[in-house]
Amino acid sequence: MRNWFDSFIISKIDDTIQSHSEIKRIKLFNAFCYCWYITAFILILNYLTKSPIPFTNIIAHILQLFIILIAHYSHNKGKYETGRFIFSLMLVINSFLFGNFLRTGQLLEFYMILPPAVSLVLTDNKKINYSIFLISFLGFALPNYFFKHYPNINFYSPALLCLFLLFYFLTNYFKNQNREIENLLEIERDKVIADKIILEEQKNKLDQLNEFKSHFFVNFSHEIKTPLTLIQGNISRINLNGSVEENQEKIKIVNSQINQIQNIINNIIDLSKIDSDEFSLHCSQVPLKSFLEKHYSEFYELFEKKGIQFQLKIDTPHLSIDMDEGLMSKSINNLLSNALKFTPANGKVTIIVTLENDLVIKIIDNGIGIPTEDIDKIFDRFYQSKNDITKSQGSGIGLSFTQSIIKAHQFNITVRSIPAIETSFTITIPKTAFEYIPTKEEDTFSESVQILTTPKTSTKQIAQDGRKVLIVEDNEQMRNYLKEVLEDYQVYEAENGAVALTFLQKHSFDIIITDYMMPVLDGEGFVLKVKELGIKTPIIVLTARSDQEGKLTMLRLGIDGYLNKPFIEEELHLMIKKSLQSLDSLTSFEASLEEEEKESLVIFANKFNQELTDFIYKELHSPTFGVEEIALHLNISKSTLNRKTKAILGQTPQEIIMEARFQKARAILLENPYASKKEIAESIGITNASYFFSKLNERFGTF
């Protein structure tokens, strides 16, 4: 019954209809039908209250309802023209019946003017409109000729015909005017939508550009400040009165870091030249074999140090390439540097040269690879695929620069990658760009050279006495420099946060010095893990990041010191000394306790932690909840509360509250990913939802 009712009554609009005017007609037709249903029911109820009951009128209205239902049903089934024709015809029949039979003498025949106007409004079908007009006029003019209801009125006179025509044409005129206005509005609406889409795309591009810019400058700052720190540190340690041999290693480090900075600057300058008229190639015939052997030799030691199997396979005759040797060297260096950066220890990197129709040079590695969605963007300037390594290294210009150089030579470069399995960069050189070198000499370099080394240990003990310091830093030369600075300490090294955590599970240290930006596990993630493990070792963060947000983020986690690169050595020593004094005080206090007291202290700490946690999660929903409420609940002062939480939990009360809110918000999002920010914020007592969620994203990454 319900389905039948829906088919007759409920308004439906076909999804394929795009015209705004047609949608309006459908809605208007439904409105006409609904109004007629209501009017007919009211009139029928009115007739039932009269005596005697005019059954003829009631039957006429029921007939009207039946015809309208048929028209409405046809219309809802998508037969729009049929439904509208039936409805307009019903208006003619209604006027004819009431004017000539049911309520004669009341000039109801003049209602015949309305059906043509209604038909014009509902449809553009000329056949329907002309038919309804003709039927209406005949239904108006002819009956009085036979029935003589109005002997003094000539219903088929030219004047009345003109009246019909005038009303019809006026309706048509206003309809056309309305259509023109609607068309203009639709054009304007489409333009607004198009402008909105363009603005949205521009906004997205601007957001991406801002992200790229921010990422570029953070990484660029990191890559510049680390060499500057090493330069400053080693220069300050050069003994001018000492021997040349004594200072040689420090001078070597300084020169290498100056060269590194120079290379970074040169890459940016060269990239800018490519976009200007200053860029030009200086080509000459370069022997391929010696060219690649030179690069192989240059990267030999670097791959060996990291424990990567490195091969060069040249399966071609002796060839020379017409190219700019300097620029092509930079391209090969960039590709090999990326392979070195993204391939882990015990990995494999191979240079393969083959000759078919064209000369093909492939650099293949089994590193972390490139996600499928990033393949098409990998050569875009400043673009970097998001992974643990690019968070702390690179500027996003290397591959763009490489592609520009190769294309300038009329060569081609492509990339193919299966993440964590194989990534290959292929340089294709057409036969017009190389030629054979006739030679009878034996090769002085093996066609296939392989070097396989065992990765060096990630930790090295420097001294047997002194306090134990763990250095967590991805830059080897920076680690070596810090070992010199901390020569009075027993120093251990870890190349990233993940490696450092494995050491902390087996060994204890007096102090930890960590970088902020590192691959695999960065400084922030490392500090979080340390705090979660309940390790109370003081932590000093040493970083090239100079933004306040990064510093505040680390301080909120409860670190003991934050130093920007380049730093003053004495400042680092003072910070270490102060941190060790605090550690000694805590250790002395614990050592002075009896075993039972220590157990009691542990029990007290656990009880304090449990009571504090329970109270925080109980009151977390309140926007006014804070440190004062906790102090009042525990019946202690705010300063005492701060000391206790810092000593027992390693964090301030405010940090504990914020972490509890982070954890609860994350739990809600994991349980219900569609929960609104407002709902989550209200459940954890946050009034500024936007700010909180920006901090939540920093804490856990984007949800």
PAMARMAR-371298 format. One line per 2 residues: their letters; for each residue y, z, x negated of C-alpha. Coordinates in Angstrom, 3 decimals. Each point is the difference from the previous one (the first is absolute). Layout:
N
a	Y Z X  ...
This chain:
703
mr	0.000 0.000 0.000  2.348 0.906 -2.816
nw	-0.688 -3.291 -1.849  0.685 -1.929 3.195
fd	3.276 1.880 0.492  1.007 -0.639 -3.627
sf	-0.701 -3.735 0.362  2.267 -0.225 3.025
ii	2.802 2.378 -0.834  0.305 0.932 -3.675
sk	2.449 -2.140 -1.939  -1.504 -1.897 -2.933
id	1.670 -2.187 -2.604  -2.040 -2.450 -2.037
dt	0.181 0.773 -3.751  0.477 -3.707 -0.740
iq	3.365 -0.085 1.829  2.786 0.093 -2.570
sh	2.974 -1.157 2.106  2.317 2.850 0.891
se	1.137 -1.888 3.144  -3.557 -0.426 1.235
ik	-0.732 3.689 -0.544  3.092 0.822 2.080
ri	-1.221 -2.311 2.815  -3.385 1.716 0.043
kl	1.637 3.408 0.246  2.420 -1.255 2.678
fn	-2.830 -1.472 2.076  -1.882 3.299 -0.144
af	3.179 1.824 1.025  0.376 -2.342 3.045
cy	-3.594 0.689 1.008  0.325 3.771 -0.347
cw	3.239 0.007 2.034  -1.654 -2.070 2.759
yi	-2.999 2.358 0.132  2.310 2.977 0.512
ta	2.183 -1.813 2.557  -3.006 -1.210 2.007
fi	-1.577 3.464 0.130  3.299 1.583 1.106
li	0.447 -2.597 2.775  -3.590 0.404 1.185
ln	0.430 3.796 0.160  3.281 -0.512 1.873
yl	-1.693 -2.289 2.572  -2.745 2.605 0.562
tk	2.638 2.555 1.127  1.304 -2.316 2.753
sp	-1.256 -0.225 3.549  -1.459 -2.293 0.939
ip	-1.315 -0.797 -3.486  0.937 -3.615 -0.995
ft	-3.481 -1.008 -1.244  1.129 -3.591 -0.549
ni	2.570 1.098 -2.586  -2.518 2.289 -1.677
ia	-2.525 -2.858 -0.262  2.715 -2.247 -1.473
hi	0.809 2.571 -2.725  -3.684 0.527 -0.751
lq	-0.300 -3.795 -0.393  2.959 0.123 -2.409
lf	-1.710 2.726 -2.029  -3.198 -2.025 -0.141
ii	1.848 -3.107 -1.273  1.924 2.061 -2.593
li	-3.247 1.580 -1.226  -1.487 -3.470 -0.485
ah	3.124 -1.124 -1.857  0.017 3.152 -2.138
ys	-3.722 -0.289 -0.805  0.402 -3.647 -1.076
hn	2.993 0.936 -2.117  -1.864 2.846 -1.749
kg	-2.860 -2.389 -0.779  2.402 -2.183 -1.961
ky	0.586 -2.593 2.742  3.720 0.608 -0.072
et	1.202 -3.176 1.715  -2.528 0.353 2.853
gr	0.939 3.623 0.634  3.722 -0.766 0.026
fi	-0.425 -2.994 2.330  -2.021 2.117 2.460
fs	2.611 2.755 -0.098  2.886 -2.444 0.648
lm	-1.995 -1.668 2.794  -0.577 3.444 1.538
lv	3.777 0.482 0.207  0.280 -3.306 1.901
in	-2.811 0.962 2.384  1.515 3.441 0.535
sf	3.420 -1.418 0.923  -1.627 -2.643 2.231
lf	-2.116 2.530 1.977  2.704 2.609 0.507
gn	2.780 -2.523 0.692  -1.934 -2.101 2.557
fl	-2.564 2.351 1.584  0.349 3.720 -0.726
rt	3.763 0.626 -0.057  1.648 -3.089 1.452
gq	3.717 -0.415 0.536  1.041 2.101 -3.018
ll	0.653 -2.945 -2.363  -2.830 1.129 -2.280
ef	-0.573 -3.704 -0.730  2.810 0.226 -2.553
ym	-2.338 2.079 -2.230  -1.530 -3.407 -0.788
il	2.768 -0.346 -2.599  -1.674 2.717 -2.151
pp	-3.471 -1.491 -0.850  1.416 -2.945 -2.060
av	2.187 2.441 -1.982  -2.942 2.357 -0.616
sl	-2.157 -2.955 -1.075  2.721 -1.119 -2.447
vl	0.176 3.476 -1.512  -3.787 0.345 -0.381
td	-0.964 -3.434 -1.372  1.262 -3.120 -1.802
nk	-2.609 -2.168 1.715  2.101 -2.681 1.755
ki	-2.813 -1.021 2.368  -0.271 3.547 1.314
ny	3.776 0.424 0.239  0.553 -3.313 1.845
si	-2.966 0.652 2.293  1.242 3.462 0.984
fl	3.515 -1.384 0.562  -1.286 -2.793 2.266
is	-2.352 2.299 1.946  2.781 2.582 0.421
fl	2.527 -2.520 1.293  -2.485 -1.596 2.407
gf	-1.074 3.485 1.166  3.677 0.756 0.606
al	1.094 -3.241 1.699  -2.914 -1.312 2.110
pn	-1.151 3.027 2.113  3.291 0.277 1.930
yf	-0.365 -3.672 0.954  -3.199 0.910 1.882
fk	0.560 3.638 1.066  3.760 -0.160 0.794
hy	0.643 3.612 -1.045  3.585 -0.917 -0.843
pn	1.168 -2.914 2.227  3.493 0.024 -1.478
in	-1.050 -0.162 -3.667  -1.060 -3.211 -1.733
fy	-2.400 1.354 -2.693  -0.508 -3.384 -1.614
sp	3.693 -0.817 -0.345  1.389 -1.200 -3.381
al	2.049 3.205 -0.306  -3.069 2.253 0.082
lc	-1.830 -2.329 -2.373  2.967 0.338 -2.383
lf	-0.231 3.791 0.383  -3.648 -0.119 -1.060
ll	0.804 -2.309 -2.889  3.003 2.093 -1.124
fy	-2.043 3.216 -0.066  -2.817 -1.791 -1.820
fl	2.257 -1.536 -2.666  2.000 3.216 -0.502
tn	-3.255 1.875 -0.607  -1.130 -2.741 -2.393
yf	3.364 0.095 -1.818  -0.105 3.759 -0.553
kn	-3.641 -0.271 -1.011  0.886 -2.577 -2.700
qn	2.927 2.125 -1.184  -2.267 3.014 -0.249
re	-2.571 -2.049 -1.911  2.601 -1.133 -2.547
ie	1.098 3.586 -0.517  -3.629 1.105 -0.355
nl	-0.661 -2.747 -2.541  3.009 1.118 -2.023
le	-1.172 3.606 0.230  -3.522 -1.016 -1.025
ie	1.367 -1.905 -2.983  2.120 3.005 -0.902
rd	-2.968 2.323 0.504  -2.205 -2.178 -2.213
kv	2.754 -0.028 -2.589  0.274 3.798 0.134
ia	-3.782 0.309 -0.379  0.011 -2.490 -2.871
dk	2.893 1.849 -1.660  -1.846 3.274 0.498
ii	-3.130 -1.438 -1.635  2.064 -1.356 -2.889
le	1.755 3.354 -0.407  -3.355 1.792 0.069
eq	-1.381 -2.355 -2.644  3.125 0.466 -2.110
kn	-0.291 3.766 0.400  -3.647 -0.100 -1.098
kl	0.901 -2.174 -2.974  2.870 2.344 -0.876
dq	-2.322 3.012 0.260  -2.507 -1.761 -2.257
ln	2.783 -0.916 -2.425  1.221 3.596 -0.071
ef	-3.545 1.194 -0.601  -0.489 -2.550 -2.792
ks	3.381 0.911 -1.482  -0.731 3.717 0.101
hf	-3.476 -0.494 -1.454  1.326 -2.349 -2.686
fv	2.751 2.330 -1.193  -2.232 3.094 0.049
nf	-2.649 -1.776 -2.086  2.621 -1.687 -2.185
sh	1.579 3.400 -0.646  -3.419 1.395 -0.865
ei	-0.758 -2.837 -2.414  3.377 0.350 -1.720
kt	0.278 3.794 -0.142  -3.428 0.587 -1.528
pl	0.789 -2.176 -3.076  3.456 1.604 -0.206
tl	-1.612 3.454 -0.065  -2.325 -1.052 -2.802
iq	2.860 -1.579 -1.948  2.213 3.052 0.391
gn	-2.827 2.420 -0.794  -1.268 -1.793 -3.087
is	3.494 -0.640 -1.404  0.817 3.706 0.326
ri	-3.186 0.811 -1.939  0.691 -2.378 -2.904
nl	0.576 1.973 -3.199  2.738 -1.809 -1.923
ng	-0.815 1.996 -3.130  -3.699 -0.725 0.261
sv	-2.033 -2.853 -1.379  -0.231 -3.462 1.570
ee	-3.703 0.523 0.652  0.765 3.210 1.903
nq	2.339 -1.804 2.398  -1.823 -3.334 0.140
ek	-2.112 0.797 3.073  3.034 1.255 1.943
ik	2.031 -3.085 -0.933  -2.918 -2.198 1.050
iv	-0.069 1.683 3.435  3.780 -0.363 0.355
ns	-0.177 -3.720 -0.853  -2.870 -0.611 2.407
qi	1.883 1.708 2.846  3.173 -1.956 -0.803
nq	-2.080 -3.197 0.166  -1.446 1.107 3.326
iq	3.467 0.526 1.489  1.112 -3.312 -1.479
ni	-2.973 -1.769 1.619  0.828 1.480 3.402
in	3.631 -1.105 -0.286  -0.991 -3.442 -1.309
ni	-2.355 -0.538 2.936  2.802 0.734 2.459
id	2.426 -2.250 -1.899  -2.570 -2.809 -0.200
ls	-0.698 0.357 3.704  3.709 -0.351 0.779
ki	0.181 -3.092 -2.213  -2.729 -1.684 2.025
ds	2.333 0.083 3.011  2.865 -1.502 -1.987
de	0.698 -3.179 -1.937  -0.476 1.868 -3.295
fs	-3.794 -0.121 0.258  -1.654 -2.800 -1.955
lh	-3.306 -0.634 -1.742  -0.308 -0.731 -3.715
cs	-3.398 -1.635 -0.127  -2.138 -0.957 -2.962
qv	-3.685 -0.645 -0.676  -1.688 3.411 -0.349
pl	-3.692 0.313 -1.038  -1.752 1.700 2.904
ks	-2.664 1.797 -2.029  2.340 1.746 -2.431
fl	2.448 0.752 2.840  -2.625 1.916 2.017
ek	-1.585 1.599 -3.091  3.400 1.451 -0.905
hy	0.314 1.646 3.437  -3.586 1.169 -0.174
se	0.667 1.703 -3.332  3.217 1.607 1.269
fy	-1.775 1.582 2.988  -3.212 0.774 -1.908
el	0.932 3.562 -0.947  1.534 0.828 3.394
fe	-3.168 -0.955 1.887  -2.105 1.802 -2.620
kk	1.983 3.221 0.422  -0.545 -0.043 3.754
gi	-3.702 -0.779 -0.405  0.126 -3.393 1.711
qf	-2.342 -2.847 -0.914  2.257 -2.891 -1.023
ql	-1.262 -3.565 -0.510  1.459 -3.374 -0.927
ki	-2.120 -3.049 0.862  1.295 -3.447 -0.957
dt	-2.388 -2.766 1.015  2.215 -2.987 -0.785
ph	0.747 -2.398 -2.860  3.036 0.659 -2.161
ls	3.039 -0.623 2.181  3.746 0.300 -0.309
id	2.227 0.733 2.991  3.502 -1.340 0.547
md	1.794 3.243 0.895  2.701 2.520 -0.812
eg	-2.039 2.371 -2.167  2.333 2.976 0.390
lm	0.146 -0.123 3.789  -3.716 -0.721 0.426
sk	-0.718 2.968 -2.292  1.942 2.208 2.403
si	-2.073 -1.318 2.920  -3.310 0.709 -1.766
nn	1.291 3.418 -1.118  0.923 0.895 3.591
ll	-3.440 -0.995 1.304  -1.838 1.908 -2.749
sn	2.273 3.039 0.445  -0.840 0.056 3.703
al	-3.711 -0.288 -0.767  0.326 2.913 -2.435
kf	1.995 2.069 2.490  -2.241 -0.521 3.040
tp	-3.428 0.024 -1.687  -1.573 3.452 -0.512
an	-1.889 1.226 -3.065  -3.439 -1.653 -0.390
gk	1.388 -3.015 1.861  -0.032 -3.607 -1.148
vt	2.716 -2.618 -0.626  -0.818 -3.589 -0.983
ii	2.087 -3.031 -0.978  -1.962 -3.175 0.793
vt	1.178 -3.517 -0.946  -1.771 -3.052 1.470
le	0.731 -3.712 0.083  -0.925 -2.285 2.884
nd	2.599 -2.454 1.256  2.679 2.595 -0.659
lv	0.150 2.869 -2.456  -0.682 3.365 1.651
ik	0.859 3.415 -1.462  -1.369 2.980 1.944
ii	0.742 3.682 -0.565  -2.629 1.997 1.893
dn	-0.306 3.775 0.403  -2.053 2.405 2.097
gi	2.860 2.414 0.672  1.324 1.382 3.284
gi	0.920 -3.479 1.254  2.550 -1.224 2.535
pt	-0.354 0.623 3.769  -0.433 -3.144 2.097
ed	3.282 0.578 1.863  1.928 0.060 -3.317
id	-1.429 -3.160 -1.584  2.663 -2.304 1.479
ki	2.826 2.327 -1.098  -1.181 0.903 -3.497
fd	2.275 -2.571 -1.679  3.064 1.039 2.064
rf	2.755 1.525 -2.069  0.032 3.825 -0.044
yq	-3.110 0.118 2.193  -2.748 2.377 -1.069
sk	-3.292 0.645 1.697  -0.089 3.662 0.973
nd	-2.527 1.990 -1.995  -0.215 3.092 -2.182
it	1.148 -1.882 -3.119  3.039 -1.870 1.366
ks	1.370 3.282 1.378  0.900 0.965 -3.547
qg	0.072 -3.237 -2.003  1.453 -3.479 0.139
sg	3.042 -1.696 1.466  -1.553 -2.845 1.980
ig	1.552 -2.746 -2.111  -2.843 -0.798 -2.431
ls	-2.099 -2.282 2.211  3.060 -1.642 1.535
ft	1.293 -0.768 -3.495  -3.431 -1.264 -1.074
qs	-0.267 -2.368 2.959  3.534 -1.312 -0.583
ii	-0.795 -0.809 -3.644  -3.292 -1.722 0.844
ka	1.570 -2.056 2.806  2.871 -0.995 -2.293
hq	-2.647 -1.546 -2.290  -1.408 -1.932 3.018
fn	-3.172 2.086 -0.352  -1.579 1.968 2.849
it	-1.079 3.638 0.409  -2.204 1.460 2.742
vr	-1.565 3.390 0.640  -3.234 1.059 1.640
si	-1.063 3.605 0.478  -2.850 2.030 1.433
pa	1.295 3.591 -0.258  -1.961 2.211 -2.433
ie	-2.312 -2.935 -0.871  1.885 -2.871 -1.623
ts	3.543 -1.320 -0.322  0.756 -3.309 -1.701
ft	3.262 -1.741 -0.877  -0.520 -3.726 -0.604
it	2.469 -2.178 -1.920  -0.638 -3.714 0.496
ip	1.503 -2.415 -2.559  -0.064 -3.724 0.892
kt	-1.430 -2.503 -2.501  3.475 -1.479 -0.546
af	1.049 3.264 -1.711  -2.689 0.271 -2.707
ey	-1.621 -2.127 -2.670  -2.992 0.249 -2.376
ip	0.379 1.170 -3.581  -2.389 -1.828 -2.342
tk	-1.585 2.530 -2.431  -3.176 0.463 -2.022
ee	0.711 3.527 -1.104  -2.239 2.808 1.139
dt	1.418 2.491 2.410  1.290 3.094 -1.710
fs	-0.043 1.942 3.261  -3.077 0.503 2.171
es	-0.214 -2.001 3.196  -0.968 3.159 1.841
vq	1.163 3.325 -1.369  -0.927 3.263 1.685
il	1.285 3.484 -0.638  -1.546 2.942 1.793
tt	1.119 3.525 -0.755  -0.693 3.363 1.466
pk	3.050 1.477 1.756  1.783 2.585 -2.040
ts	-0.198 3.540 1.242  2.905 0.893 2.277
tk	0.512 3.398 -1.564  0.532 1.024 -3.583
qi	0.459 3.446 -1.483  2.933 0.116 -2.400
aq	-0.048 3.581 -1.210  -2.479 2.850 0.136
dg	2.565 2.760 0.440  2.989 0.423 2.325
rk	0.370 -0.222 3.760  -1.844 -2.780 1.792
vl	2.121 -2.790 1.477  -1.299 -2.870 2.142
iv	2.096 -3.184 -0.229  -0.477 -2.356 2.969
ed	1.674 -3.325 -0.909  -1.096 -3.639 0.269
ne	2.050 -1.222 -2.979  -1.992 0.538 -3.218
qm	3.029 -0.012 -2.299  1.748 2.535 2.226
rn	-3.088 2.237 -0.248  0.052 -0.340 -3.788
yl	3.693 0.865 -0.083  -0.524 3.083 2.189
ke	-2.821 1.123 -2.297  2.449 -0.080 -2.899
vl	2.603 1.897 2.007  -2.624 2.593 0.993
ed	-1.662 0.255 -3.401  -0.119 3.826 0.261
yq	-2.178 -0.222 3.080  -3.627 -0.942 0.591
vy	0.546 -3.325 1.787  -2.345 -1.904 2.308
ea	0.660 -3.449 1.475  -0.751 -1.667 3.334
en	1.100 -3.545 0.823  0.501 0.689 3.745
ga	-0.301 2.703 2.644  -3.603 -0.803 0.884
va	-1.179 0.473 -3.598  2.041 3.215 -0.270
lt	-1.714 1.454 3.081  -3.409 -0.439 -1.627
fl	1.247 2.023 -3.005  1.414 2.727 2.239
qk	-3.371 0.434 1.694  -1.575 0.885 -3.372
hs	2.849 1.469 -2.069  3.022 2.207 0.471
fd	3.415 -0.707 -1.493  3.134 2.038 -0.581
ii	2.346 -2.762 1.125  -0.150 -3.533 1.420
it	2.541 -2.721 -0.828  -0.343 -3.021 2.268
dy	1.729 -3.319 0.558  1.119 -0.875 3.544
mm	-0.915 -3.697 0.132  -3.587 -0.733 -1.051
pv	-2.820 -2.279 1.152  -3.111 1.219 1.899
ld	1.500 3.424 0.857  3.725 0.534 -0.510
ge	1.834 3.228 -0.792  0.674 0.963 3.602
gf	-3.620 -0.482 1.046  -1.191 1.859 -3.105
vl	2.250 3.028 0.650  -1.161 0.127 3.625
kv	-3.649 0.063 -1.117  0.728 2.720 -2.567
ke	1.646 2.162 2.671  -2.880 -0.609 2.422
lg	-2.458 1.193 -2.687  1.996 3.229 -0.298
ik	0.747 -0.549 -3.712  3.017 2.085 -1.022
tp	0.657 -1.761 -3.327  3.740 -0.775 -0.372
ii	0.818 -3.705 0.452  2.908 -1.898 -1.568
vl	0.725 -3.523 1.221  1.346 -2.424 -2.600
ta	1.205 -3.243 1.607  2.149 -3.110 -0.247
rs	0.892 0.359 3.686  3.598 1.098 0.416
dq	0.263 0.089 3.809  0.600 3.366 1.670
eg	-2.602 -0.634 2.693  -2.798 -0.225 -2.567
kl	1.162 3.190 -1.678  0.244 1.918 3.284
tm	-3.444 -1.210 1.057  -1.571 1.401 -3.170
lr	1.969 3.254 0.147  -1.156 0.534 3.577
lg	-3.579 -0.148 -1.283  0.667 3.039 -2.199
id	0.317 -1.441 -3.501  1.596 2.104 -2.733
gy	2.206 -2.619 -1.644  1.310 -3.555 0.388
ln	1.330 -1.996 -2.979  1.411 -3.519 0.028
kp	-0.737 -2.480 -2.808  1.476 -0.263 -2.550
fi	0.032 3.779 -0.528  1.101 2.436 -2.699
ee	-2.975 1.501 -1.828  1.526 3.485 -0.051
el	0.431 -0.110 3.776  -3.706 -0.736 0.396
hl	-0.905 2.849 -2.388  2.239 2.444 1.905
mi	-1.501 -1.042 3.306  -3.530 0.450 -1.379
kk	0.946 3.389 -1.458  1.415 1.236 3.311
sl	-3.025 -1.229 1.941  -2.398 1.660 -2.440
qs	1.922 3.288 0.261  -0.433 -0.060 3.775
ld	-3.699 -0.775 -0.428  -0.389 2.831 -2.544
sl	1.678 2.461 2.358  -2.388 -0.897 2.788
ts	-2.994 0.062 -2.361  1.048 3.390 -1.446
fe	0.383 1.441 3.458  -3.466 -1.162 1.001
as	-1.463 1.208 -3.325  1.439 3.473 0.505
le	-1.944 0.442 3.198  -3.410 1.624 0.214
ee	-2.876 -2.123 1.194  0.106 1.677 3.395
ek	3.742 -0.606 0.161  -0.521 -3.636 -0.880
es	-2.540 -0.293 2.760  2.419 1.801 2.303
lv	2.725 -2.393 -1.124  -2.223 -2.966 0.812
if	-0.876 1.541 3.348  3.687 0.707 0.601
an	0.924 -3.543 -1.009  -2.605 -1.485 2.325
kf	1.049 2.321 2.810  3.674 -0.748 -0.617
nq	-0.693 -3.739 -0.094  -2.060 0.150 3.218
el	2.565 2.102 1.867  2.841 -2.225 -1.188
td	-1.848 -3.199 0.931  -1.020 1.276 3.442
fi	3.554 1.064 0.809  1.515 -3.287 -1.204
yk	-2.358 -2.140 2.100  0.532 2.290 2.999
el	3.794 -0.359 -0.120  0.199 -3.538 -1.409
hs	1.027 -1.528 3.340  3.282 1.934 0.049
pt	3.026 -1.936 -1.344  1.656 3.308 -1.040
fg	-3.035 1.182 -1.979  0.675 0.618 -3.699
ve	-0.169 2.378 -2.962  1.870 2.807 1.802
ei	-2.611 0.122 2.787  -2.837 0.253 -2.558
al	1.767 2.815 -1.907  0.614 1.863 3.265
hl	-3.636 -0.418 1.062  -1.301 1.291 -3.369
ni	2.674 2.727 -0.082  1.266 -0.987 -3.460
sk	3.249 -1.430 -1.340  0.502 -3.746 -0.523
st	0.200 0.432 -3.787  -3.286 1.995 -0.046
ln	-1.629 -2.632 2.195  1.161 -2.732 -2.373
rk	-1.420 1.834 -3.048  -3.338 0.677 1.687
tk	-0.558 -3.546 1.236  1.062 -1.417 -3.374
ai	-2.356 2.333 -1.892  -2.981 -0.295 2.360
lg	0.298 -3.527 1.347  2.224 -1.691 -2.598
qt	2.502 -1.162 2.656  3.094 1.324 1.760
pq	-0.253 0.997 3.700  2.105 -3.032 1.011
ei	-2.357 -2.329 -1.894  -3.016 1.621 1.692
im	1.567 -0.446 3.457  0.848 -3.637 -0.682
ea	-3.492 -0.687 -1.364  -1.506 1.579 3.136
rf	2.137 -2.308 2.152  -1.054 -3.001 -2.093
qk	-3.672 0.902 0.368  0.204 0.598 3.754
ar	1.972 -3.228 0.594  -2.546 -1.926 -2.050
ai	-2.882 1.573 1.973  1.649 -1.008 3.306
ll	0.553 -3.573 -1.222  -3.595 -0.321 -1.232
en	-1.298 1.299 3.326  2.405 -2.061 2.118
py	1.600 -2.926 -1.906  2.050 -0.929 3.099
as	1.732 3.364 0.305  3.774 -0.423 0.038
kk	2.198 1.392 -2.765  1.878 2.073 2.564
ei	-3.184 1.666 1.285  -1.216 0.793 -3.516
ae	3.406 1.320 -1.078  0.208 2.290 3.044
si	-3.505 1.368 -0.646  0.959 1.128 -3.515
gi	3.538 1.215 0.674  1.888 -2.917 -1.559
tn	3.305 -1.126 1.509  0.792 -2.850 -2.411
as	-3.104 -2.171 0.501  1.246 -2.973 -2.045
yf	0.646 2.069 -3.117  -3.287 1.884 0.351
fs	-2.054 -3.195 0.307  1.708 -1.532 -3.019
kl	-1.106 3.091 -1.972  -3.473 -0.203 1.585
ne	-0.344 -3.585 -1.219  1.016 1.095 -3.485
rf	-2.582 2.815 0.151  -3.006 -1.995 1.236
gt	1.071 -3.669 -0.083  0.825 -2.205 3.020
f	-1.987 0.697 3.172
